[in-house]
């Protein structure tokens, strides 16, 4: 029987803590690399959720957030013993702007363990590589910054529109292999939740399924959903009542 992560963290006898790292170096033209400081009995890396994490001599500190709420500014050191990281730096620069993600779990939840569970983890903690701070024959060190601690970064991450829904609406195409039983193709990313049989034009006029198209206004959302249950559209009608 699989034990949940919260339950496992309360047990008196815990398995080893595992930190798993994902370095996305695609912004500089490289690839995505997965690594961990932990290794199995054979000195190899570990597998979690079907992804293999290469055992690497890595040291990262400064992840903790203090009581004052100041965002952490960790430092990451990777050993230069196998020259892999050195060759990466030589070919793609200092890796500034790349994204580092960390998730934490217990050894008991790794693939192949009795309680293997790819959903049992904490995180991810997301950071960006700011700059290379030191390089020598033993290791290379970088300074990191929290993902939201970036110059010019705004919250929320997209513009708030009062009466324009940004959700992706379904389209009618019964010949499409991905079409559902009702003949509609539903987007996989940020989809509109409407799956009803009633169809309307962009002007809100009842029509046939083949002409079904949303005008993306609150009024269109009201035609399709019960107001008693709330409107699930991707708009923010309340912002018109707020002065900044």
Backbone as CSV, one residue per row, in Angstrom:
resi,resn,N_x,N_y,N_z,CA_x,CA_y,CA_z,C_x,C_y,C_z
1,UNK,0.844,-1.197,0.000,0.000,0.000,0.000,0.881,1.249,0.000
2,UNK,0.633,2.145,-0.911,1.434,3.349,-1.036,1.133,4.333,0.086
3,UNK,2.184,4.885,0.669,2.042,5.876,1.723,2.196,7.259,1.113
4,UNK,1.309,8.187,1.493,1.383,9.535,0.937,2.593,10.255,1.486
5,UNK,3.027,11.303,0.783,4.190,12.068,1.231,3.966,12.730,2.584
6,UNK,2.805,13.388,2.835,2.604,13.971,4.166,2.668,12.931,5.278
7,UNK,2.093,11.760,5.026,2.117,10.709,6.044,3.531,10.199,6.259
8,UNK,4.277,10.045,5.160,5.640,9.532,5.269,6.537,10.493,6.037
9,UNK,6.306,11.789,5.880,7.153,12.775,6.544,6.924,12.814,8.045
10,UNK,5.821,12.215,8.525,5.518,12.198,9.946,5.994,10.924,10.642
11,UNK,6.494,9.968,9.867,6.925,8.710,10.457,8.244,8.884,11.198
12,UNK,8.439,8.058,12.222,9.660,8.146,13.024,10.876,7.667,12.243
13,UNK,10.685,6.651,11.408,11.775,6.108,10.618,11.568,6.500,9.165
14,UNK,12.351,7.462,8.694,12.188,7.975,7.345,13.242,7.386,6.410
15,UNK,12.884,7.229,5.165,13.877,6.845,4.170,14.646,8.092,3.765
16,UNK,15.685,7.915,2.989,16.562,9.023,2.624,15.810,10.092,1.844
17,UNK,16.136,11.341,2.135,15.562,12.452,1.376,16.293,12.568,0.045
18,UNK,15.536,12.815,-0.993,16.091,12.899,-2.343,15.735,14.248,-2.949
19,UNK,16.733,14.951,-3.455,16.509,16.194,-4.185,16.831,15.943,-5.651
20,UNK,15.892,16.287,-6.515,16.032,16.056,-7.950,16.024,17.400,-8.674
21,UNK,16.934,17.559,-9.622,17.103,18.838,-10.299,16.890,18.689,-11.810
22,UNK,16.261,19.697,-12.368,16.042,19.766,-13.822,16.571,21.101,-14.310
23,UNK,17.613,21.056,-15.144,18.212,22.272,-15.684,17.807,22.404,-17.142
24,UNK,17.011,23.420,-17.445,16.562,23.679,-18.807,17.524,24.668,-19.445
25,UNK,18.418,24.141,-20.282,19.416,24.980,-20.940,19.050,25.270,-22.383
26,UNK,17.787,25.022,-22.753,17.372,25.291,-24.132,17.430,26.773,-24.493
27,UNK,17.280,27.716,-23.540,17.397,29.134,-23.924,18.749,29.503,-24.514
28,UNK,19.810,28.712,-24.214,21.139,29.022,-24.746,21.534,28.041,-25.843
29,UNK,20.582,27.199,-26.273,20.855,26.282,-27.367,21.262,24.890,-26.967
30,UNK,21.298,24.607,-25.679,21.654,23.265,-25.202,20.379,22.445,-24.995
31,UNK,20.420,21.453,-24.122,19.288,20.558,-23.908,18.770,20.708,-22.477
32,UNK,17.911,19.788,-22.062,17.419,19.728,-20.685,18.154,18.606,-19.972
33,UNK,18.692,18.905,-18.805,19.513,17.946,-18.072,18.872,17.652,-16.717
34,UNK,18.919,16.382,-16.345,18.346,15.927,-15.084,19.461,15.336,-14.225
35,UNK,19.575,15.807,-12.989,20.643,15.291,-12.149,20.249,15.331,-10.681
36,UNK,20.986,14.612,-9.891,20.751,14.513,-8.454,22.059,14.229,-7.755
37,UNK,22.116,14.569,-6.491,23.308,14.267,-5.703,23.276,12.831,-5.208
38,UNK,22.104,12.246,-5.214,21.932,10.889,-4.706,22.233,9.853,-5.774
39,UNK,22.648,8.682,-5.341,22.965,7.586,-6.256,22.501,6.276,-5.643
40,UNK,22.301,5.273,-6.495,21.912,3.958,-5.991,23.145,3.214,-5.503
41,UNK,22.990,1.942,-5.146,24.091,1.166,-4.594,25.221,0.943,-5.591
42,UNK,24.926,1.101,-6.868,25.929,0.910,-7.918,26.593,2.227,-8.322
43,UNK,26.245,3.293,-7.625,26.834,4.572,-7.930,26.186,5.293,-9.094
44,UNK,25.073,4.757,-9.577,24.358,5.397,-10.666,23.327,6.375,-10.101
45,UNK,22.626,7.035,-10.986,21.597,7.963,-10.559,20.335,7.229,-10.151
46,UNK,19.224,7.969,-10.083,17.948,7.388,-9.671,16.896,7.734,-10.722
47,UNK,15.804,6.989,-10.704,14.699,7.223,-11.631,13.450,7.549,-10.844
48,UNK,12.771,8.604,-11.253,11.557,9.032,-10.570,10.550,9.483,-11.622
49,UNK,9.357,8.905,-11.583,8.335,9.245,-12.552,8.737,8.928,-13.975
50,UNK,9.571,7.900,-14.150,10.011,7.510,-15.481,11.184,8.308,-16.017
51,UNK,11.644,9.306,-15.265,12.769,10.139,-15.698,14.031,9.761,-14.927
52,UNK,15.106,9.487,-15.634,16.377,9.160,-14.990,17.126,10.433,-14.640
53,UNK,17.644,10.507,-13.418,18.417,11.635,-12.940,19.860,11.175,-12.725
54,UNK,20.788,11.769,-13.456,22.188,11.391,-13.416,22.812,11.796,-12.081
55,UNK,23.558,10.859,-11.473,24.264,11.172,-10.231,25.380,12.167,-10.516
56,UNK,25.356,13.296,-9.829,26.314,14.370,-10.068,26.768,14.942,-8.736
57,UNK,28.030,15.274,-8.668,28.556,15.891,-7.443,28.156,17.360,-7.456
58,UNK,27.027,17.649,-6.819,26.455,18.990,-6.839,26.191,19.463,-5.418
59,UNK,26.369,20.725,-5.193,26.111,21.319,-3.876,25.311,22.602,-4.094
60,UNK,24.129,22.678,-3.483,23.294,23.871,-3.586,22.857,24.277,-2.189
61,UNK,23.062,25.520,-1.836,22.587,26.017,-0.546,21.956,27.376,-0.721
62,UNK,21.182,27.783,0.292,20.529,29.075,0.251,19.116,29.026,-0.274
63,UNK,18.504,27.811,-0.316,17.127,27.697,-0.786,16.120,28.240,0.218
64,UNK,16.488,28.292,1.497,15.525,28.597,2.534,15.049,30.044,2.476
65,UNK,13.757,30.224,2.814,13.173,31.553,2.930,13.177,31.958,4.400
66,UNK,13.687,33.154,4.730,13.741,33.549,6.130,12.409,34.120,6.589
67,UNK,12.321,34.400,7.900,11.062,34.848,8.494,10.619,36.209,7.962
68,UNK,11.548,36.961,7.395,11.197,38.270,6.868,10.580,38.218,5.492
69,UNK,10.500,37.011,4.929,9.876,36.859,3.634,10.775,37.199,2.457
70,UNK,12.082,37.369,2.704,13.007,37.695,1.625,13.207,36.467,0.740
71,UNK,13.132,36.668,-0.567,13.292,35.551,-1.486,14.714,35.013,-1.426
72,UNK,14.888,33.684,-1.498,16.222,33.093,-1.417,17.044,33.377,-2.668
73,UNK,18.362,33.449,-2.501,19.298,33.608,-3.618,20.350,32.513,-3.494
74,UNK,20.005,31.292,-3.913,20.911,30.157,-3.728,22.165,30.260,-4.590
75,UNK,23.145,29.436,-4.231,24.337,29.250,-5.043,24.440,27.770,-5.387
76,UNK,24.810,27.478,-6.612,24.924,26.106,-7.077,26.354,25.833,-7.507
77,UNK,26.937,24.778,-6.936,28.269,24.343,-7.323,28.186,22.949,-7.928
78,UNK,28.799,22.752,-9.082,28.855,21.447,-9.724,30.318,21.090,-9.927
79,UNK,30.679,19.877,-9.491,32.068,19.437,-9.601,32.507,19.394,-11.055
80,UNK,33.757,19.741,-11.259,34.318,19.801,-12.605,35.176,18.575,-12.904
81,UNK,34.999,17.513,-12.133,35.884,16.357,-12.218,35.788,15.614,-13.543
82,UNK,34.539,15.485,-14.094,34.413,14.748,-15.353,34.439,15.652,-16.573
83,UNK,34.607,16.963,-16.358,34.722,17.964,-17.411,33.451,18.120,-18.239
84,UNK,32.374,17.415,-17.862,31.132,17.570,-18.625,30.584,18.977,-18.492
85,UNK,30.499,19.453,-17.250,29.939,20.778,-17.044,30.845,21.845,-17.644
86,UNK,32.163,21.574,-17.642,33.101,22.515,-18.242,32.888,22.617,-19.751
87,UNK,32.688,21.465,-20.388,32.447,21.473,-21.830,31.130,22.167,-22.161
88,UNK,30.139,22.019,-21.267,28.846,22.675,-21.470,29.013,24.183,-21.413
89,UNK,29.779,24.650,-20.443,30.023,26.089,-20.298,30.837,26.615,-21.479
90,UNK,31.842,25.846,-21.898,32.683,26.287,-23.011,31.878,26.431,-24.303
91,UNK,30.893,25.537,-24.491,30.140,25.533,-25.736,28.969,26.505,-25.731
92,UNK,28.313,26.660,-24.558,27.084,27.448,-24.514,27.164,28.657,-23.600
93,UNK,28.343,29.034,-23.185,28.472,30.206,-22.339,28.251,29.885,-20.875
94,UNK,27.894,30.883,-20.115,27.791,30.731,-18.658,26.441,30.205,-18.205
95,UNK,25.543,29.865,-19.137,24.216,29.321,-18.839,23.299,30.341,-18.177
96,UNK,23.640,31.604,-18.238,22.781,32.646,-17.657,21.431,32.659,-18.362
97,UNK,20.367,32.729,-17.572,19.014,32.727,-18.105,18.372,31.361,-18.150
98,UNK,19.134,30.310,-17.888,18.570,28.956,-17.870,17.749,28.752,-16.597
99,UNK,16.808,27.829,-16.658,15.908,27.587,-15.524,16.306,26.323,-14.780
100,UNK,16.329,26.413,-13.456,16.610,25.262,-12.596,15.391,24.971,-11.747
101,UNK,14.935,23.722,-11.781,13.803,23.302,-10.955,14.255,22.208,-9.989
102,UNK,13.780,22.304,-8.751,14.085,21.281,-7.753,12.793,20.711,-7.183
103,UNK,12.720,19.377,-7.113,11.649,18.708,-6.385,12.293,17.815,-5.346
104,UNK,11.573,17.586,-4.250,12.090,16.760,-3.164,11.127,15.615,-2.866
105,UNK,11.689,14.471,-2.575,10.888,13.306,-2.252,11.687,12.412,-1.312
106,UNK,11.194,11.206,-1.035,11.916,10.220,-0.243,12.299,9.052,-1.136
107,UNK,13.371,8.345,-0.756,13.859,7.224,-1.555,12.789,6.154,-1.740
108,UNK,11.891,6.021,-0.791,10.865,4.986,-0.866,9.885,5.210,-2.009
109,UNK,9.836,6.452,-2.532,8.894,6.765,-3.606,9.530,6.712,-4.995
110,UNK,10.826,6.405,-5.078,11.496,6.331,-6.366,11.001,5.131,-7.159
111,UNK,11.155,5.191,-8.464,10.752,4.069,-9.312,11.485,2.807,-8.891
112,UNK,10.759,1.709,-8.820,11.338,0.439,-8.436,11.233,0.141,-6.955
113,UNK,10.920,1.159,-6.135,10.762,0.945,-4.705,9.371,0.396,-4.411
114,UNK,9.206,-0.165,-3.214,7.928,-0.778,-2.858,6.791,0.233,-2.872
115,UNK,7.070,1.479,-2.459,6.038,2.516,-2.410,6.188,3.515,-3.554
116,UNK,6.722,3.098,-4.687,6.956,4.004,-5.817,5.711,4.832,-6.128
117,UNK,5.890,6.139,-6.170,4.758,7.045,-6.417,5.286,8.326,-7.055
118,UNK,5.098,8.538,-8.350,5.626,9.727,-9.023,4.939,11.026,-8.616
119,UNK,3.829,10.931,-7.869,3.127,12.139,-7.424,3.544,12.566,-6.025
120,UNK,4.382,11.776,-5.372,4.786,12.066,-3.995,6.056,12.912,-3.982
121,UNK,5.895,14.197,-4.108,7.045,15.091,-4.068,6.601,16.471,-3.602
122,UNK,7.573,17.269,-3.216,7.344,18.655,-2.817,8.016,19.551,-3.849
123,UNK,7.327,20.580,-4.277,7.886,21.479,-5.265,6.993,21.547,-6.491
124,UNK,7.530,22.033,-7.594,8.948,22.386,-7.769,9.285,23.788,-7.261
125,UNK,10.543,23.944,-6.821,11.112,25.260,-6.559,11.779,25.702,-7.855
126,UNK,11.420,26.866,-8.341,11.890,27.315,-9.651,12.842,28.494,-9.493
127,UNK,14.022,28.365,-10.104,15.024,29.418,-10.049,15.625,29.640,-11.432
128,UNK,16.241,30.795,-11.604,16.921,31.111,-12.845,18.398,31.322,-12.577
129,UNK,19.222,30.847,-13.493,20.663,31.058,-13.382,20.958,32.516,-13.709
130,UNK,21.489,33.233,-12.731,21.785,34.652,-12.922,23.156,34.877,-13.550
131,UNK,24.182,34.288,-12.934,25.528,34.490,-13.466,26.473,33.442,-12.906
132,UNK,27.542,33.198,-13.630,28.605,32.317,-13.134,29.488,33.129,-12.201
133,UNK,29.593,32.705,-10.962,30.316,33.491,-9.966,31.730,32.997,-9.711
134,UNK,32.017,31.727,-10.058,33.370,31.212,-9.843,33.603,30.003,-10.730
135,UNK,34.832,29.863,-11.202,35.208,28.718,-12.032,36.651,28.345,-11.730
136,UNK,36.874,27.096,-11.384,38.217,26.606,-11.114,38.288,25.122,-11.486
137,UNK,39.446,24.482,-11.388,39.557,23.076,-11.789,38.689,22.128,-10.961
138,UNK,38.232,22.554,-9.776,37.448,21.674,-8.913,35.948,21.795,-9.141
139,UNK,35.459,23.002,-9.319,34.016,23.182,-9.479,33.718,24.487,-10.210
140,UNK,32.466,24.592,-10.653,31.951,25.835,-11.219,30.742,26.246,-10.387
141,UNK,30.654,27.515,-10.056,29.588,28.013,-9.184,28.755,29.066,-9.907
142,UNK,27.442,28.990,-9.667,26.512,29.971,-10.218,25.669,30.586,-9.109
143,UNK,25.260,31.801,-9.307,24.275,32.435,-8.446,22.910,32.291,-9.101
144,UNK,21.891,31.956,-8.295,20.536,31.757,-8.784,19.614,32.816,-8.204
145,UNK,18.478,32.983,-8.824,17.461,33.892,-8.287,16.107,33.218,-8.418
146,UNK,15.182,33.563,-7.512,13.840,33.004,-7.574,13.177,33.407,-8.879
147,UNK,12.321,32.524,-9.405,11.716,32.760,-10.720,10.920,34.051,-10.767
148,UNK,10.303,34.462,-9.631,9.504,35.683,-9.640,10.322,36.904,-9.243
149,UNK,11.600,36.687,-8.890,12.460,37.792,-8.485,13.283,38.247,-9.686
150,UNK,12.598,38.666,-10.745,13.262,39.066,-11.964,12.928,40.522,-12.281
151,UNK,13.865,41.214,-12.839,13.633,42.602,-13.228,12.557,42.652,-14.301
152,UNK,11.531,43.466,-14.065,10.458,43.609,-15.030,9.390,42.545,-14.935
153,UNK,9.538,41.593,-14.015,8.538,40.538,-13.873,7.295,41.108,-13.209
154,UNK,6.134,40.843,-13.797,4.890,41.374,-13.276,3.971,40.255,-12.833
155,UNK,3.210,40.520,-11.790,2.200,39.584,-11.310,0.836,40.257,-11.426
156,UNK,-0.163,39.577,-11.982,-0.095,38.248,-12.574,0.694,38.246,-13.874
157,UNK,0.946,37.053,-14.400,1.805,36.916,-15.559,1.142,37.253,-16.877
158,UNK,-0.126,37.605,-16.887,-0.783,38.009,-18.123,-1.721,39.170,-17.847
159,UNK,-2.141,39.825,-18.909,-3.011,40.986,-18.775,-4.406,40.563,-18.321
160,UNK,-4.996,41.329,-17.410,-6.345,41.056,-16.941,-7.345,41.839,-17.790
161,UNK,-8.276,41.113,-18.390,-9.287,41.742,-19.239,-10.650,41.598,-18.583
162,UNK,-11.391,42.695,-18.557,-12.653,42.703,-17.824,-13.743,41.877,-18.496
163,UNK,-13.875,41.992,-19.814,-15.016,41.381,-20.491,-14.589,40.574,-21.717
164,UNK,-13.370,40.114,-21.759,-12.886,39.298,-22.873,-12.320,38.000,-22.302
165,UNK,-12.900,36.878,-22.713,-12.449,35.573,-22.227,-11.300,35.076,-23.111
166,UNK,-10.232,34.602,-22.487,-9.078,34.119,-23.226,-9.041,32.599,-23.337
167,UNK,-10.079,31.932,-22.829,-10.115,30.477,-22.959,-10.321,30.079,-24.422
168,UNK,-9.805,28.909,-24.779,-9.913,28.416,-26.153,-11.215,27.627,-26.311
169,UNK,-12.036,28.053,-27.246,-13.356,27.458,-27.440,-13.264,26.248,-28.382
170,UNK,-14.199,25.342,-28.227,-14.261,24.137,-29.052,-14.566,24.492,-30.514
171,UNK,-14.341,23.535,-31.405,-14.722,23.718,-32.811,-15.374,22.433,-33.316
172,UNK,-16.312,22.590,-34.198,-17.077,21.444,-34.706,-16.390,20.859,-35.936
173,UNK,-16.008,19.594,-35.853,-15.344,18.914,-36.960,-15.474,17.408,-36.739
174,UNK,-16.635,16.822,-37.058,-16.868,15.397,-36.801,-15.915,14.486,-37.565
175,UNK,-15.259,15.005,-38.620,-14.324,14.179,-39.389,-12.954,14.091,-38.729
176,UNK,-12.696,14.948,-37.753,-11.407,14.939,-37.063,-11.328,13.727,-36.143
177,UNK,-10.255,12.939,-36.216,-10.131,11.753,-35.347,-10.189,12.083,-33.860
178,UNK,-9.855,13.327,-33.504,-9.860,13.722,-32.095,-11.210,14.264,-31.642
179,UNK,-12.173,14.321,-32.542,-13.485,14.847,-32.188,-14.185,13.919,-31.204
180,UNK,-14.907,14.513,-30.269,-15.654,13.727,-29.279,-16.930,13.186,-29.921
181,UNK,-17.730,12.497,-29.135,-18.955,11.913,-29.658,-19.947,12.934,-30.172
182,UNK,-19.820,14.173,-29.707,-20.735,15.215,-30.173,-20.216,15.928,-31.420
183,UNK,-19.056,15.493,-31.933,-18.509,16.091,-33.143,-17.595,17.273,-32.909
184,UNK,-17.369,17.643,-31.636,-16.528,18.792,-31.331,-15.106,18.359,-30.981
185,UNK,-14.159,19.201,-31.321,-12.774,19.022,-30.922,-12.504,20.009,-29.787
186,UNK,-12.078,19.494,-28.633,-11.866,20.336,-27.460,-10.367,20.577,-27.253
187,UNK,-9.956,21.835,-27.100,-8.531,22.141,-26.916,-7.986,21.497,-25.644
188,UNK,-6.706,21.149,-25.684,-6.062,20.543,-24.516,-5.507,21.596,-23.570
189,UNK,-5.188,22.782,-24.098,-4.570,23.830,-23.294,-5.564,24.958,-23.048
190,UNK,-5.801,25.279,-21.782,-6.685,26.353,-21.337,-8.017,26.325,-22.086
191,UNK,-8.728,25.189,-22.037,-9.967,25.069,-22.808,-11.162,25.704,-22.106
192,UNK,-12.148,26.103,-22.890,-13.449,26.482,-22.344,-14.116,25.213,-21.838
193,UNK,-14.800,25.295,-20.726,-15.379,24.116,-20.097,-16.772,23.769,-20.626
194,UNK,-17.245,24.496,-21.609,-18.589,24.253,-22.120,-18.626,23.002,-23.000
195,UNK,-19.512,22.073,-22.671,-19.692,20.844,-23.456,-21.166,20.613,-23.772
196,UNK,-21.993,21.661,-23.653,-23.427,21.519,-23.875,-23.784,21.357,-25.345
197,UNK,-25.065,21.074,-25.589,-25.539,20.836,-26.949,-26.015,22.107,-27.643
198,UNK,-26.302,23.157,-26.881,-26.758,24.414,-27.487,-25.600,25.115,-28.177
199,UNK,-25.875,25.679,-29.357,-24.840,26.364,-30.131,-25.295,27.786,-30.441
200,UNK,-24.327,28.715,-30.489,-24.627,30.123,-30.736,-23.566,30.722,-31.652
201,UNK,-23.931,31.773,-32.360,-22.967,32.505,-33.176,-22.199,33.477,-32.292
202,UNK,-21.238,34.197,-32.887,-20.465,35.201,-32.146,-21.345,36.318,-31.611
203,UNK,-22.527,36.514,-32.229,-23.448,37.564,-31.788,-24.462,37.041,-30.778
204,UNK,-24.341,35.767,-30.393,-25.244,35.216,-29.399,-26.548,34.706,-29.950
205,UNK,-26.621,34.487,-31.247,-27.846,33.998,-31.887,-27.794,32.477,-31.959
206,UNK,-28.876,31.772,-31.554,-28.878,30.308,-31.649,-28.604,29.846,-33.074
207,UNK,-27.802,28.785,-33.218,-27.423,28.312,-34.538,-27.168,26.816,-34.505
208,UNK,-26.621,26.286,-35.583,-26.310,24.864,-35.668,-24.906,24.604,-35.125
209,UNK,-24.597,23.333,-34.912,-23.292,22.971,-34.342,-22.143,23.426,-35.231
210,UNK,-22.304,23.319,-36.545,-21.210,23.671,-37.449,-20.890,25.163,-37.418
211,UNK,-21.824,25.990,-36.994,-21.608,27.444,-36.929,-21.365,27.927,-35.511
212,UNK,-21.214,27.007,-34.593,-21.022,27.364,-33.187,-19.698,28.101,-32.996
213,UNK,-19.765,29.308,-32.449,-18.560,30.092,-32.206,-18.828,31.087,-31.091
214,UNK,-17.897,31.178,-30.160,-18.104,32.042,-29.006,-17.577,33.449,-29.281
215,UNK,-18.335,34.460,-28.839,-17.906,35.847,-28.984,-16.954,36.301,-27.902
216,UNK,-16.680,35.417,-26.905,-15.701,35.649,-25.844,-16.090,36.767,-24.867
217,UNK,-17.363,37.108,-24.805,-17.826,38.113,-23.850,-18.539,37.432,-22.687
218,UNK,-18.768,38.176,-21.618,-19.492,37.634,-20.476,-20.890,37.213,-20.898
219,UNK,-21.502,37.974,-21.789,-22.842,37.635,-22.260,-22.858,36.276,-22.966
220,UNK,-21.795,35.941,-23.684,-21.712,34.632,-24.342,-21.572,33.514,-23.319
221,UNK,-20.847,33.797,-22.263,-20.673,32.812,-21.201,-22.010,32.554,-20.501
222,UNK,-22.796,33.608,-20.316,-24.094,33.464,-19.656,-25.063,32.627,-20.492
223,UNK,-24.916,32.666,-21.810,-25.768,31.851,-22.668,-25.495,30.361,-22.498
224,UNK,-24.276,30.026,-22.144,-23.847,28.638,-22.142,-23.805,28.011,-20.753
225,UNK,-23.693,28.808,-19.712,-23.552,28.269,-18.365,-24.635,28.822,-17.438
226,UNK,-24.952,28.027,-16.437,-25.881,28.463,-15.413,-25.192,29.478,-14.509
227,UNK,-25.790,30.638,-14.361,-25.175,31.665,-13.519,-25.194,31.279,-12.058
228,UNK,-26.104,30.372,-11.692,-26.160,29.936,-10.297,-24.899,29.160,-9.921
229,UNK,-24.305,28.472,-10.905,-23.101,27.686,-10.636,-21.830,28.502,-10.802
230,UNK,-21.974,29.731,-11.277,-20.803,30.569,-11.515,-20.312,30.436,-12.940
231,UNK,-19.750,31.492,-13.458,-19.244,31.491,-14.831,-17.761,31.146,-14.827
232,UNK,-17.356,30.106,-15.562,-15.947,29.681,-15.546,-15.104,30.345,-16.625
233,UNK,-15.542,31.471,-17.140,-14.794,32.135,-18.206,-13.473,32.711,-17.725
234,UNK,-12.588,32.972,-18.675,-11.275,33.510,-18.343,-11.229,35.016,-18.393
235,UNK,-12.200,35.665,-17.763,-12.235,37.122,-17.700,-12.293,37.558,-16.246
236,UNK,-12.165,38.865,-15.995,-12.094,39.400,-14.631,-13.014,40.620,-14.518
237,UNK,-14.325,40.393,-14.404,-15.270,41.515,-14.386,-15.079,42.448,-13.207
238,UNK,-14.480,41.997,-12.136,-14.306,42.838,-10.953,-13.263,43.897,-11.074
239,UNK,-12.364,43.810,-12.053,-11.277,44.779,-12.101,-11.758,46.186,-12.441
240,UNK,-12.953,46.305,-13.023,-13.478,47.623,-13.343,-13.887,48.397,-12.110
241,UNK,-13.978,47.713,-10.992,-14.404,48.357,-9.738,-13.232,48.670,-8.824
242,UNK,-12.030,48.419,-9.298,-10.852,48.602,-8.470,-9.992,49.725,-9.037
243,UNK,-9.557,50.637,-8.209,-8.652,51.701,-8.612,-7.313,51.454,-7.973
244,UNK,-6.248,51.527,-8.777,-4.907,51.272,-8.274,-4.213,52.598,-7.971
